[in-house]
Amino acid sequence: MGSLKKFLEKNIVPIFILIFICLIIPISKLTPQYLIQEMILRLDRNLFLVLSLLIPIIAGMGLNFGIVLGAMAGQIALIFITEWRIVEYQGVFLAMILSTPIAMALGYFSGNVLNKAKGKEMITSMILGLFMNGVYQLVVLYGMGSIIKISNPKLILSRGSGIRNAIDLQGIRRGLDGLLEIDIFGQKIPAATFIIVIILCLFIVWFRKTKLGQDMRAVGQSIEIARASGINVDRTRVLAIVISTVLAGFGQIIYLQNIGTMNTYNSHEQIGMFSIAALLIGGASAVKASIPNAITGIILFHTMFIISPVAGKELMGSAQIGEYFRVFVSYGIIALVLVMHEWRREKEKRAKQKDDFSKCEGESI
């Protein structure tokens, strides 16, 4: 009975979402074939981005809302490869290469800022993302065309500076997905993208076993003990954020090459929020997350995203109600999980204090 209660407490969010999905799938009247194809598409688009959140969690820095900085780096790289008219998978890989130094610089800046706000990394990374969004828009809206030469008329505004609001990425659309596509029972699977995601998963598993990975785990468990063991805590935390930011840049490029269109000023804004919501729905917390959490979370979160507007339309005659509901749920789940995490941590702390007090009493007797 105790183990069942513990399991329910730990997985209350994914269980709740699964029950909700099971209830509204019949109402939506969507076919299994359609849902499976959509899930393959959503995993293809979002899994790399969600996995980029795992490294900072290992280092005890919580949920990195600052992955939007990596998304900005990826989008700047996509602007350059569109300007140079480099297409297909060559354009995708070149964009990844170009985004890397930009993401590293942004990650280094972000990591140093977060080191000044130990214990408040999540809210700090969120505010930092909003601040850097202003800098990004300043560069893209005023710097490109006037300081940074952009001559492609499909990119530049008629005034001669500033990038257009929407960029057609037709040249690299599905450049990676179409590189190796497999048809299984009528379902198209972008094998090349999933191979890259599998490589990232293997990298994360391997990375946890390295010296740096073990240092990050030690820092995540206790900064004081890690520092006493001779670990350079600040450097380790900065490296965690740099790796996460670079991976987020790659993830944003994979995401946008699948869509084929980039909203220059808005595409990156919700990346952090929705990626974190998906990870939390998968059963992760601010201190513990795994690859299965990421996969499960994307499946549950995006299944809810797909079926709720359709179910809302079937029930109320308006898809807008379902749209409002899924936005409410995405933000509400983040708040719920963080509150539950804090409650669970306080509960564990009280239990530990009680055990320590009992031991002290036993020793005194």
C-alpha positions in Angstrom: 0.0 0.0 0.0 2.8 2.4 0.9 4.7 1.7 -2.4 1.5 2.3 -4.4 1.0 5.6 -2.6 4.6 6.6 -3.3 4.2 5.7 -7.0 1.0 7.7 -7.3 2.6 10.7 -5.6 5.6 10.6 -7.9 3.6 10.1 -11.1 0.4 12.0 -10.4 0.9 14.5 -13.3 1.4 11.9 -16.1 -1.4 9.7 -14.6 -3.8 12.7 -14.6 -2.9 13.7 -18.2 -3.2 10.0 -19.4 -6.7 9.8 -17.8 -7.7 13.1 -19.4 -6.4 11.9 -22.9 -8.3 8.6 -22.6 -11.5 10.5 -21.8 -11.4 12.9 -24.7 -9.9 10.7 -27.5 -13.4 9.2 -28.2 -14.9 12.7 -28.2 -12.4 14.0 -30.7 -13.2 11.1 -33.1 -9.6 11.2 -34.4 -8.3 7.9 -36.0 -5.4 6.0 -34.5 -3.5 6.3 -37.8 -3.7 10.1 -37.6 -2.6 10.2 -34.0 0.4 7.9 -34.6 1.6 10.0 -37.6 1.2 13.2 -35.5 3.2 11.7 -32.6 6.0 10.7 -35.0 6.0 14.3 -36.3 6.0 15.8 -32.8 8.7 13.6 -31.5 10.8 14.5 -34.6 10.3 18.2 -34.0 10.6 18.5 -30.2 12.6 15.6 -28.7 16.0 17.1 -29.3 14.9 20.4 -27.6 13.4 18.6 -24.6 16.6 16.5 -24.2 18.7 19.6 -24.1 17.1 20.3 -20.7 18.6 17.3 -19.0 22.3 18.4 -18.5 21.5 21.4 -16.2 19.2 19.2 -14.1 22.1 16.8 -13.5 24.1 19.8 -12.3 21.3 20.8 -9.8 20.4 24.0 -11.8 16.8 23.0 -12.3 14.8 23.6 -15.4 16.7 25.7 -17.8 14.2 28.3 -19.2 17.3 29.9 -20.8 17.3 27.3 -23.7 15.5 30.2 -25.6 19.1 31.7 -25.9 20.1 28.6 -27.8 17.0 28.9 -30.0 18.0 32.5 -30.8 21.4 31.3 -31.8 19.9 28.7 -34.1 17.6 31.2 -35.7 20.4 33.7 -36.4 22.3 30.8 -38.1 19.2 30.0 -40.2 19.1 33.7 -41.3 22.7 33.5 -42.5 22.2 30.2 -44.5 19.1 31.6 -46.1 21.0 34.7 -47.1 23.8 32.5 -48.6 21.1 30.3 -50.3 22.5 27.1 -48.9 19.8 24.4 -49.1 18.8 20.9 -48.1 20.8 19.0 -45.5 24.0 20.9 -46.2 22.1 24.1 -45.0 20.8 22.3 -41.9 24.3 21.1 -40.9 26.0 24.4 -41.7 23.3 26.2 -39.6 24.2 23.9 -36.7 27.9 24.7 -37.1 27.2 28.5 -37.3 24.9 28.4 -34.2 27.5 26.6 -32.0 29.9 29.6 -31.3 26.9 32.0 -30.8 25.2 29.5 -28.4 28.5 28.9 -26.6 28.9 32.7 -26.0 25.3 33.0 -24.9 25.6 29.9 -22.7 28.8 31.2 -21.0 27.1 34.5 -20.3 24.0 32.8 -19.0 26.0 30.4 -16.8 27.9 33.2 -15.1 24.7 35.1 -14.4 23.1 31.9 -12.9 26.2 31.4 -10.7 25.3 34.8 -9.1 21.8 33.5 -8.4 22.4 30.1 -6.8 19.2 28.5 -5.6 17.1 30.8 -7.9 18.3 29.5 -11.3 14.9 28.8 -12.8 13.3 32.2 -12.3 16.7 33.9 -13.2 17.0 31.9 -16.5 13.4 32.9 -17.4 14.1 36.6 -16.8 17.4 36.3 -18.6 15.6 34.8 -21.6 13.2 37.8 -21.7 16.2 40.2 -21.5 18.2 38.5 -24.2 15.0 38.4 -26.4 15.2 42.2 -26.4 18.9 42.1 -27.4 18.1 39.5 -30.2 15.3 41.7 -31.6 17.5 44.7 -31.6 20.2 42.9 -33.5 17.8 41.3 -36.0 15.5 44.4 -36.5 18.2 47.1 -36.6 21.6 45.5 -36.9 21.0 43.2 -39.8 21.1 45.1 -43.1 22.7 48.2 -41.6 25.7 46.8 -39.7 25.5 43.1 -40.8 25.2 43.0 -44.6 22.0 41.2 -45.8 21.2 41.5 -49.5 18.6 38.8 -50.0 15.3 40.7 -50.8 13.3 37.8 -49.4 14.9 38.5 -46.0 15.4 42.2 -45.7 12.7 44.8 -45.1 12.1 47.4 -47.8 13.7 50.1 -45.7 17.1 48.3 -46.1 17.5 47.1 -42.6 15.7 44.6 -40.4 14.7 41.0 -41.1 11.1 40.3 -42.3 8.7 38.9 -39.8 8.3 35.6 -41.6 11.1 33.8 -43.4 10.4 31.0 -45.9 12.8 28.1 -45.2 11.7 26.2 -48.2 15.3 25.6 -49.2 16.0 23.5 -46.1 12.4 22.4 -45.4 12.7 18.8 -44.3 16.3 18.9 -45.4 17.2 16.6 -42.5 14.0 14.7 -42.3 14.0 13.8 -46.0 17.6 12.7 -45.9 16.6 9.2 -44.9 12.8 8.5 -44.7 11.4 5.1 -44.0 7.8 4.0 -44.7 6.5 1.5 -42.2 2.8 0.4 -42.5 2.0 3.7 -44.2 3.7 5.8 -41.5 6.5 8.0 -42.7 9.4 8.0 -40.3 12.3 10.6 -40.6 15.0 8.1 -39.8 17.9 10.6 -40.2 16.5 12.9 -37.5 15.8 10.0 -35.1 19.4 8.7 -35.6 20.7 12.1 -34.5 18.3 12.0 -31.5 19.5 8.5 -30.6 23.1 9.8 -30.8 22.2 12.6 -28.4 20.6 10.0 -26.0 23.7 7.9 -26.1 25.8 11.0 -25.5 23.8 11.9 -22.4 24.1 8.3 -21.0 27.9 8.3 -21.7 28.3 11.9 -20.4 26.8 11.0 -17.0 29.6 8.4 -16.6 32.5 10.8 -17.4 34.5 12.8 -14.9 32.7 16.0 -15.8 29.3 14.2 -15.6 30.1 12.8 -12.1 31.3 16.3 -11.1 28.0 17.8 -12.2 26.1 15.1 -10.3 28.1 15.9 -7.2 27.4 19.6 -7.6 23.7 18.8 -8.0 23.6 16.9 -4.8 25.5 19.3 -2.6 27.5 22.4 -3.7 29.4 22.5 -0.3 30.5 18.9 -0.4 31.5 19.2 -4.1 33.6 22.3 -3.4 35.2 20.5 -0.4 36.1 17.6 -2.8 38.1 20.0 -5.0 35.5 20.4 -7.7 35.4 23.8 -9.4 31.7 24.4 -8.8 31.2 27.6 -10.8 33.0 26.2 -13.8 31.1 23.0 -13.8 27.7 24.8 -13.6 28.7 27.1 -16.5 29.7 24.1 -18.7 26.3 22.5 -18.0 24.5 25.6 -19.3 26.8 26.0 -22.3 26.2 22.4 -23.3 22.4 22.8 -22.8 22.4 26.1 -24.9 24.4 24.6 -27.8 22.0 21.6 -27.9 19.0 23.9 -27.8 20.4 25.7 -30.8 20.6 22.4 -32.7 17.1 21.5 -31.5 15.6 24.7 -32.8 17.2 24.2 -36.2 15.7 20.7 -36.3 12.3 22.0 -35.2 12.3 24.8 -37.9 13.6 22.7 -40.8 10.6 20.4 -40.2 8.1 23.3 -40.2 9.7 25.1 -43.2 8.8 28.6 -41.9 10.4 30.8 -39.3 8.7 33.6 -37.4 11.8 35.7 -36.9 10.6 37.5 -33.7 8.4 34.8 -32.1 9.5 31.3 -33.0 11.8 31.0 -30.0 9.6 32.6 -27.3 7.6 29.6 -26.2 10.3 26.9 -26.8 11.5 26.9 -23.2 8.0 26.9 -21.6 6.6 24.1 -23.8 9.7 21.9 -23.6 9.7 22.2 -19.9 6.0 21.4 -19.7 6.5 18.3 -21.8 9.4 17.1 -19.6 7.4 17.7 -16.4 4.3 15.9 -17.8 6.6 12.9 -18.4 7.2 12.6 -14.7 10.4 14.6 -14.3 11.0 17.1 -11.6 13.3 20.1 -11.1 16.0 17.8 -9.6 15.6 14.5 -11.5 14.8 13.8 -15.1 15.6 11.1 -17.6 15.4 10.3 -21.3 12.2 8.2 -20.8 10.6 11.2 -19.0 11.3 13.3 -22.2 9.8 10.8 -24.6 6.8 10.0 -22.4 6.2 13.7 -21.8 6.2 14.7 -25.5 3.8 11.9 -26.3 1.4 12.9 -23.5 1.7 16.7 -23.9 1.4 16.8 -27.7 -1.4 14.2 -27.7 -3.3 16.6 -25.5 -2.3 19.5 -27.8 -3.7 17.6 -30.8 -7.0 16.3 -29.5 -8.2 19.1 -27.1 -9.1 21.7 -29.8 -10.9 19.0 -31.8 -12.7 17.7 -28.7 -13.6 21.3 -27.8 -15.1 21.8 -31.3 -17.0 18.5 -31.1 -18.4 19.4 -27.6 -19.0 23.1 -27.8 -18.9 23.8 -31.5 -15.8 25.9 -31.1 -12.1 24.9 -31.4 -11.1 28.0 -29.6 -12.3 26.6 -26.2 -9.9 23.6 -26.7 -7.2 26.0 -27.6 -7.7 28.0 -24.4 -7.8 24.8 -22.4 -4.5 23.4 -23.7 -2.7 26.8 -23.1 -4.1 26.8 -19.5 -3.0 23.2 -18.9 0.5 23.8 -20.3 1.2 26.7 -17.8 -0.9 25.1 -15.0 1.1 21.9 -15.2 4.4 23.7 -14.7 3.0 25.5 -11.7 1.5 22.3 -10.3 4.7 20.2 -10.7 6.9 22.9 -9.1 4.5 23.2 -6.2 4.4 19.4 -5.8 8.2 19.2 -6.0 8.6 21.8 -3.3 6.0 20.0 -1.1 7.8 16.7 -1.6 11.1 18.2 -0.8 9.8 19.8 2.4 8.2 16.5 3.3 11.5 14.6 2.8 13.4 17.3 4.7 11.0 16.9 7.7 11.3 13.1 7.6 15.1 13.4 7.5 15.1 15.8 10.5 12.8 13.5 12.4 15.2 10.5 11.7 18.2 12.6 12.8 16.4 13.7 16.0 15.5 10.0 16.7 19.1 9.0 16.2 20.3 11.8 18.5 17.8 10.7 21.2 18.9 7.1 20.9 22.6 8.0 21.2 21.9 10.2 24.3 20.0 7.3 26.0 
